[in-house]
Amino acid sequence: MKVAYLIMGHRDPAQILRLIHVLRDSGAFFVIHIDKRASDDVFAPLKEYAATHPEVFLTGRIRCYWGGFGIAHAMIECVQTAAQAGRPFDYAILLSAQDYPIKSAAQIEDFLTRNRGAEFIESFPLSKPNRWTSHSGYFQAMNRVRYWTFFIRSRTFHLPIARRFPFGWEPYGGSQWWGLSRECVLYLDQFLRENRRFVRYFKHVLIPDESLFQSILSNSAFAGRIVNDDLRYIDWERPNPKYPRTLESDDFDFLQVSPKLFARKFDPDRSKELQARVDKELLGLQG
């Protein structure tokens, strides 16, 4: 089982290098996207590292603003870089730089081997009751894709004129994060290249990174392989003070019993003690 890890970050290059270190094995490779808004102090250490580590690939850099198309564009860059890297892989896993494994690389590979053929991505039809249905205004599930949304940097503007979803498809949504088979990643790469009109539609969708890939895959032959699981432990119940919770030392017991492969979100300062304990007790790392 060979895994491609696709990592999206905008700060803390040391945290990204740590993530690479704990996930590295003989078969893994890494695709890294750094927000173009990030300073050279973030990008330079990763560029230097990639120059001497052939298993690390850097994507083209996209400006990413919350809620806008930039984040979805960065995801596309990651997928297309992985597909064209010339490196074998069986699964690709999309990670935030604030994710961290709570299972060892060997355990992750064993899990994927046992579940080979499954596509791990949360995906639900936006037109049916779901966890976004009760959201208000343009954050309501169907409203995210139904109306025109325009972005000027971090500012968002909505035009209440309904649009027709491409191909007459059912729109889907879910968590941005996923673990997909090589076959599925290659399909996404080809679809995105051949269907520019579909991609352009999502340039005016609110939070398109949470609906673009779901809508493609859930209207494809891969729909029957989807497991509604993004493989992450995330605490939305106990903000401190933001959602989702930034994990701290007293969260270890939750991570220890979680069946998930990864957890988020980790902060280099607030999660320092927790990460050290995860390394030692869950990942079996020394020093």
MIVOBA-656844 format. One record per residue (C-alpha): residue number from 1; residue in one letter; chain; x negated, y negated, z. Coordinates in nm, 4 decimals. Last residue first. Example, Ala and Ser with C-alpha at 12.3 -4.5 7.8 and 13.67 -1.06 7.14 Angstrom:
# residues 2
REC:2:s:A:-1.3670:0.1060:0.7140
REC:1:a:A:-1.2300:0.4500:0.7800
This chain:
# residues 287
REC:287:g:A:-1.2741:-1.1253:2.1004
REC:286:q:A:-1.1139:-0.7905:2.0149
REC:285:l:A:-0.8112:-0.7391:1.7965
REC:284:g:A:-0.5496:-0.4766:1.8775
REC:283:l:A:-0.2716:-0.6562:1.6929
REC:282:l:A:-0.0086:-0.6436:1.9656
REC:281:e:A:-0.2085:-0.6668:2.2915
REC:280:k:A:-0.5249:-0.8549:2.1931
REC:279:d:A:-0.4180:-1.0715:1.9018
REC:278:v:A:-0.0717:-1.1306:2.0478
REC:277:r:A:-0.2330:-1.2397:2.3768
REC:276:a:A:-0.4590:-1.4884:2.2019
REC:275:q:A:-0.1642:-1.6116:1.9989
REC:274:l:A:0.0399:-1.6738:2.3136
REC:273:e:A:-0.2382:-1.8720:2.4812
REC:272:k:A:-0.2797:-2.0962:2.1773
REC:271:s:A:0.0919:-2.1413:2.1070
REC:270:r:A:0.1215:-2.5025:2.2251
REC:269:d:A:-0.2067:-2.6088:2.0673
REC:268:p:A:-0.2267:-2.4298:1.7316
REC:267:d:A:0.1545:-2.4324:1.6958
REC:266:f:A:0.3358:-2.1116:1.6121
REC:265:k:A:0.6828:-2.0889:1.4575
REC:264:r:A:0.7520:-1.8259:1.3774
REC:263:a:A:0.7200:-1.4508:1.4170
REC:262:f:A:0.6095:-1.1727:1.1865
REC:261:l:A:0.6670:-0.7984:1.1329
REC:260:k:A:1.0025:-0.7750:1.3096
REC:259:p:A:1.0966:-0.4859:1.5386
REC:258:s:A:1.0839:-0.7227:1.8400
REC:257:v:A:0.9913:-0.5688:2.1758
REC:256:q:A:0.6517:-0.7385:2.2131
REC:255:l:A:0.7689:-1.0600:2.0529
REC:254:f:A:1.0384:-1.1139:2.3147
REC:253:d:A:0.7944:-1.0338:2.5962
REC:252:f:A:0.5474:-1.2864:2.4556
REC:251:d:A:0.7886:-1.5804:2.4642
REC:250:d:A:0.6541:-1.7115:2.7975
REC:249:s:A:0.3258:-1.8048:2.6295
REC:248:e:A:0.4817:-2.0406:2.3784
REC:247:l:A:0.6754:-2.0166:2.0521
REC:246:t:A:0.7968:-2.3407:1.8975
REC:245:r:A:1.1734:-2.2966:1.8963
REC:244:p:A:1.3585:-2.3422:1.5695
REC:243:y:A:1.4860:-2.6009:1.6146
REC:242:k:A:1.3380:-2.8913:1.8081
REC:241:p:A:1.3133:-2.9578:2.1843
REC:240:n:A:1.1932:-2.7038:2.2870
REC:239:p:A:1.4892:-2.5311:2.1200
REC:238:r:A:1.6256:-2.2157:2.2829
REC:237:e:A:1.8836:-2.0414:2.0596
REC:236:w:A:1.7238:-2.0651:1.7149
REC:235:d:A:1.4387:-1.8303:1.8058
REC:234:i:A:1.2748:-1.6804:1.4965
REC:233:y:A:1.1414:-1.3237:1.4741
REC:232:r:A:1.0705:-1.2611:1.1098
REC:231:l:A:1.1143:-0.9788:0.8559
REC:230:d:A:1.3342:-1.1898:0.6227
REC:229:d:A:1.6155:-0.9338:0.6514
REC:228:n:A:1.9224:-0.8959:0.4345
REC:227:v:A:1.7918:-0.5865:0.2552
REC:226:i:A:1.8231:-0.6322:-0.1202
REC:225:r:A:1.7877:-0.3236:-0.3392
REC:224:g:A:2.1392:-0.3373:-0.4849
REC:223:a:A:2.0845:-0.6948:-0.6022
REC:222:f:A:1.7655:-0.6055:-0.7929
REC:221:a:A:1.9555:-0.5596:-1.1202
REC:220:s:A:2.0152:-0.9327:-1.1160
REC:219:n:A:2.2697:-1.1791:-0.9810
REC:218:s:A:2.1487:-1.1385:-0.6222
REC:217:l:A:1.7920:-1.1860:-0.7436
REC:216:i:A:1.8353:-1.5193:-0.9197
REC:215:s:A:2.0700:-1.6754:-0.6651
REC:214:q:A:1.8526:-1.5681:-0.3727
REC:213:f:A:1.5411:-1.7042:-0.5435
REC:212:l:A:1.6896:-2.0516:-0.5824
REC:211:s:A:1.9041:-2.0701:-0.2660
REC:210:e:A:1.6988:-2.1565:0.0411
REC:209:d:A:1.4139:-2.3278:-0.1460
REC:208:p:A:1.6834:-2.5435:-0.3078
REC:207:i:A:1.7377:-2.7495:0.0093
REC:206:l:A:2.0037:-2.9709:-0.1533
REC:205:v:A:2.0311:-2.8977:-0.5254
REC:204:h:A:1.9306:-3.1524:-0.7911
REC:203:k:A:1.6026:-2.9935:-0.9007
REC:202:f:A:1.7908:-2.6662:-0.8783
REC:201:y:A:1.9579:-2.7200:-1.2161
REC:200:r:A:1.6151:-2.7667:-1.3726
REC:199:v:A:1.5229:-2.4105:-1.2729
REC:198:f:A:1.8249:-2.2696:-1.4557
REC:197:r:A:1.7425:-2.4769:-1.7628
REC:196:r:A:1.3843:-2.3510:-1.7538
REC:195:n:A:1.5022:-1.9932:-1.7985
REC:194:e:A:1.2177:-1.8048:-1.9676
REC:193:r:A:0.9365:-1.8985:-1.7331
REC:192:l:A:1.1433:-1.8616:-1.4158
REC:191:f:A:1.2777:-1.5269:-1.5339
REC:190:q:A:0.9314:-1.3906:-1.6141
REC:189:d:A:0.7855:-1.4834:-1.2759
REC:188:l:A:1.0951:-1.3616:-1.0936
REC:187:y:A:1.0742:-1.0246:-1.2709
REC:186:l:A:0.7052:-0.9981:-1.1859
REC:185:v:A:0.7882:-1.0654:-0.8205
REC:184:c:A:1.0610:-0.7986:-0.8254
REC:183:e:A:0.8346:-0.5330:-0.9717
REC:182:r:A:0.5640:-0.6271:-0.7216
REC:181:s:A:0.8099:-0.5717:-0.4379
REC:180:l:A:0.9405:-0.8604:-0.2320
REC:179:g:A:0.8905:-0.9801:0.1285
REC:178:w:A:1.0839:-1.2971:0.2130
REC:177:w:A:1.1014:-1.6430:0.3665
REC:176:q:A:1.3326:-1.9258:0.2554
REC:175:s:A:1.6216:-1.7938:0.4635
REC:174:g:A:1.9543:-1.7575:0.2878
REC:173:g:A:2.1550:-1.8575:-0.0171
REC:172:y:A:2.3597:-1.7258:-0.3072
REC:171:p:A:2.5373:-1.8889:-0.6012
REC:170:e:A:2.7747:-1.6645:-0.8038
REC:169:w:A:2.6831:-1.6848:-1.1691
REC:168:g:A:2.8754:-1.8607:-1.4468
REC:167:f:A:2.5456:-1.8689:-1.6377
REC:166:p:A:2.4409:-2.1836:-1.4494
REC:165:f:A:2.6615:-2.3305:-1.1723
REC:164:r:A:2.9045:-2.5890:-1.3071
REC:163:r:A:2.8595:-2.9279:-1.1425
REC:162:a:A:3.0909:-3.1272:-0.9177
REC:161:i:A:3.0533:-3.5034:-0.8885
REC:160:p:A:3.0084:-3.6331:-0.5356
REC:159:l:A:2.6679:-3.7944:-0.6022
REC:158:h:A:2.4310:-3.7444:-0.3110
REC:157:f:A:2.1157:-3.9362:-0.2215
REC:156:t:A:1.8211:-3.8077:-0.0186
REC:155:r:A:1.5214:-4.0047:0.1042
REC:154:s:A:1.1929:-3.8259:0.1742
REC:153:r:A:1.0362:-3.9177:-0.1615
REC:152:i:A:1.3231:-4.0431:-0.3739
REC:151:f:A:1.5516:-3.7436:-0.4031
REC:150:f:A:1.8768:-3.6896:-0.5887
REC:149:t:A:2.1557:-3.4433:-0.5087
REC:148:w:A:2.4355:-3.3662:-0.7534
REC:147:y:A:2.7182:-3.1560:-0.6155
REC:146:r:A:2.7999:-2.7851:-0.6061
REC:145:v:A:2.4683:-2.6401:-0.4889
REC:144:r:A:2.4489:-2.7656:-0.1297
REC:143:n:A:2.8253:-2.8222:-0.1224
REC:142:m:A:2.8773:-2.4466:-0.1406
REC:141:a:A:2.7158:-2.3807:0.1991
REC:140:q:A:2.8038:-2.6964:0.3947
REC:139:f:A:2.4964:-2.9198:0.4276
REC:138:y:A:2.6584:-3.1759:0.1971
REC:137:g:A:2.9192:-3.2598:0.4581
REC:136:s:A:2.9381:-3.0427:0.7677
REC:135:h:A:2.8039:-2.6984:0.8429
REC:134:s:A:3.0715:-2.4406:0.9242
REC:133:t:A:3.0108:-2.2355:0.6116
REC:132:w:A:2.6347:-2.2222:0.6649
REC:131:r:A:2.6346:-1.8957:0.8639
REC:130:n:A:2.8498:-1.7235:0.6030
REC:129:p:A:3.2114:-1.7009:0.4912
REC:128:k:A:3.2259:-1.6597:0.1124
REC:127:s:A:3.1424:-1.9145:-0.1589
REC:126:l:A:2.7741:-1.9254:-0.0662
REC:125:p:A:2.7233:-1.5560:-0.1358
REC:124:f:A:2.4632:-1.4173:0.1067
REC:123:s:A:2.0930:-1.3438:0.0678
REC:122:e:A:1.8268:-1.2804:0.3322
REC:121:i:A:1.5246:-1.1399:0.1530
REC:120:f:A:1.3463:-0.8090:0.2029
REC:119:e:A:1.3616:-0.6239:-0.1280
REC:118:a:A:1.3579:-0.2459:-0.0753
REC:117:g:A:1.1703:-0.0204:-0.3170
REC:116:r:A:0.9187:0.1086:-0.0635
REC:115:n:A:1.0670:0.1141:0.2854
REC:114:r:A:0.8296:0.3687:0.4404
REC:113:t:A:0.5369:0.2175:0.2511
REC:112:l:A:0.6420:-0.1332:0.3554
REC:111:f:A:0.6494:-0.0320:0.7222
REC:110:d:A:0.3129:0.1451:0.6938
REC:109:e:A:0.1595:-0.1637:0.5305
REC:108:i:A:0.2859:-0.3868:0.8097
REC:107:q:A:0.1593:-0.1401:1.0702
REC:106:a:A:-0.1865:-0.1379:0.9097
REC:105:a:A:-0.1947:-0.5192:0.8965
REC:104:s:A:-0.1092:-0.5234:1.2661
REC:103:k:A:0.2378:-0.6173:1.3884
REC:102:i:A:0.3251:-0.9487:1.5523
REC:101:p:A:0.1983:-1.1388:1.2514
REC:100:y:A:0.1881:-1.5193:1.2627
REC:99:d:A:0.3995:-1.7779:1.0860
REC:98:q:A:0.3159:-2.1488:1.1164
REC:97:a:A:0.1204:-2.1439:0.7895
REC:96:s:A:0.4494:-2.0382:0.6356
REC:95:l:A:0.4558:-1.6960:0.4791
REC:94:l:A:0.5850:-1.5359:0.1600
REC:93:i:A:0.5140:-1.1636:0.1458
REC:92:a:A:0.4207:-0.9911:-0.1787
REC:91:y:A:0.4514:-0.6158:-0.2109
REC:90:d:A:0.2808:-0.3408:-0.4136
REC:89:f:A:-0.0286:-0.5343:-0.5155
REC:88:p:A:-0.2983:-0.5064:-0.7801
REC:87:r:A:-0.5033:-0.8195:-0.8562
REC:86:g:A:-0.5049:-0.9879:-1.1970
REC:85:a:A:-0.3988:-1.3150:-1.0378
REC:84:q:A:-0.1163:-1.3727:-1.2866
REC:83:a:A:0.1769:-1.2486:-1.0764
REC:82:a:A:0.0274:-1.3919:-0.7575
REC:81:t:A:-0.0210:-1.7342:-0.9183
REC:80:q:A:0.3317:-1.7256:-1.0598
REC:79:v:A:0.4857:-1.6418:-0.7237
REC:78:c:A:0.2852:-1.9062:-0.5361
REC:77:e:A:0.3570:-2.1780:-0.7913
REC:76:i:A:0.7272:-2.0894:-0.7789
REC:75:m:A:0.7216:-2.1264:-0.4007
REC:74:a:A:0.5567:-2.4672:-0.4441
REC:73:h:A:0.8362:-2.5681:-0.6819
REC:72:a:A:1.0928:-2.4624:-0.4203
REC:71:i:A:0.9137:-2.6861:-0.1689
REC:70:g:A:0.9020:-2.9737:-0.4182
REC:69:f:A:1.2722:-2.9454:-0.5012
REC:68:g:A:1.3793:-3.1527:-0.2037
REC:67:g:A:1.5235:-3.0723:0.1398
REC:66:w:A:1.2022:-3.1552:0.3235
REC:65:y:A:0.9492:-3.3267:0.1018
REC:64:c:A:0.6741:-3.1321:-0.0722
REC:63:r:A:0.4274:-3.2813:-0.3181
REC:62:i:A:0.2948:-2.9922:-0.5268
REC:61:r:A:-0.0590:-2.8534:-0.5386
REC:60:g:A:-0.1663:-2.6048:-0.8043
REC:59:t:A:-0.2298:-2.2729:-0.6390
REC:58:l:A:-0.5366:-2.1584:-0.4465
REC:57:f:A:-0.6415:-1.7945:-0.4685
REC:56:v:A:-0.8217:-1.5990:-0.1965
REC:55:e:A:-0.9460:-1.2418:-0.2601
REC:54:p:A:-1.2519:-1.3799:-0.4384
REC:53:h:A:-1.3895:-1.5236:-0.1118
REC:52:t:A:-1.6836:-1.7580:-0.1678
REC:51:a:A:-1.5055:-2.0422:-0.3480
REC:50:a:A:-1.1865:-1.9695:-0.1522
REC:49:y:A:-1.3552:-2.0819:0.1717
REC:48:e:A:-1.4674:-2.4134:0.0230
REC:47:k:A:-1.1207:-2.4797:-0.1174
REC:46:l:A:-0.9708:-2.3898:0.2194
REC:45:p:A:-1.2043:-2.6236:0.4059
REC:44:a:A:-1.1324:-2.9051:0.1539
REC:43:f:A:-0.7509:-2.8863:0.1612
REC:42:v:A:-0.6783:-3.0004:0.5145
REC:41:d:A:-0.9429:-3.2716:0.5463
REC:40:d:A:-0.8520:-3.3724:0.1897
REC:39:s:A:-0.5237:-3.4998:0.3289
REC:38:a:A:-0.1862:-3.3311:0.2884
REC:37:r:A:0.0674:-3.4898:0.0526
REC:36:k:A:-0.0267:-3.2363:-0.2148
REC:35:d:A:0.1145:-2.9669:0.0125
REC:34:i:A:-0.1305:-2.6788:0.0313
REC:33:h:A:-0.0383:-2.3565:-0.1473
REC:32:i:A:-0.2375:-2.0454:-0.0694
REC:31:v:A:-0.2357:-1.7085:-0.2439
REC:30:f:A:-0.4019:-1.4298:-0.0478
REC:29:f:A:-0.5250:-1.0822:-0.1308
REC:28:a:A:-0.4900:-0.7531:0.0504
REC:27:g:A:-0.6469:-0.4220:-0.0481
REC:26:s:A:-0.9522:-0.3851:0.1753
REC:25:d:A:-0.7920:-0.5548:0.4744
REC:24:r:A:-0.7241:-0.9125:0.5756
REC:23:l:A:-0.4144:-0.9908:0.7810
REC:22:v:A:-0.5873:-1.1141:1.0989
REC:21:h:A:-0.8477:-1.3141:0.9075
REC:20:i:A:-0.6032:-1.4707:0.6613
REC:19:l:A:-0.3885:-1.5989:0.9478
REC:18:r:A:-0.6977:-1.7378:1.1181
REC:17:l:A:-0.7922:-1.9165:0.7971
REC:16:i:A:-0.4435:-2.0686:0.7859
REC:15:q:A:-0.4701:-2.1797:1.1493
REC:14:a:A:-0.8102:-2.3356:1.0819
REC:13:p:A:-0.6586:-2.5263:0.7888
REC:12:d:A:-0.4237:-2.7042:1.0324
REC:11:r:A:-0.1923:-2.8990:0.7995
REC:10:h:A:0.0389:-2.8681:0.4986
REC:9:g:A:0.0876:-2.4974:0.4520
REC:8:m:A:0.2444:-2.2320:0.2285
REC:7:i:A:0.0927:-1.8839:0.2410
REC:6:l:A:0.1551:-1.6064:-0.0130
REC:5:y:A:0.0243:-1.2760:0.1210
REC:4:a:A:-0.0283:-1.0090:-0.1432
REC:3:v:A:-0.0046:-0.6590:0.0002
REC:2:k:A:-0.1535:-0.3287:-0.1141
REC:1:m:A:0.0000:0.0000:0.0000
